[in-house]
């Protein structure tokens, strides 16, 4: 029987890009590992991080996370750079698929969630996305509002 993420003490969401689902239409997502230094892991365990302004890119046959922020760890003997490029780990098959997807017009790789999984390893969920236009965003807002109103009506009638 699989463990639930809510009751697992090791599972912890570190940073979430809430704006990504509003600004982009997410076609597919993929979980990948991330290479971190010791002070970065310690910092993630106790302080905050931010992936809202970051993006992922396939460069020279490798997947990189660019412009993500991990707060400095005060007690580190060898401190880390806060906004360095971090390598993401995926299989070669997934990497070639991501590269071919990003070569299509308008497709990009957007970080969605940075978290520790049930084993305590740092993972990142990346979405293959296409940017939304303003009219698409308005349609999404209208659909969300209608769903809320529909739920209110169902609760009121029952």
Secondary structure, DSSP 8 states (H G I E B T S, - for coil): ----TTT-SS-EEEEE-TTHHHHEEEEEEEEEEE---HHHHHHHHHS-EE-TT-EEEEETTEEEEES-EE---TT-SS---TT--EEEE--HHHHHHHHHHHHSTTEEEEEEEEEE-TTS-EEEEEEEEEE--HHHHHHHHHHHHHHHHHHHHHHHH-
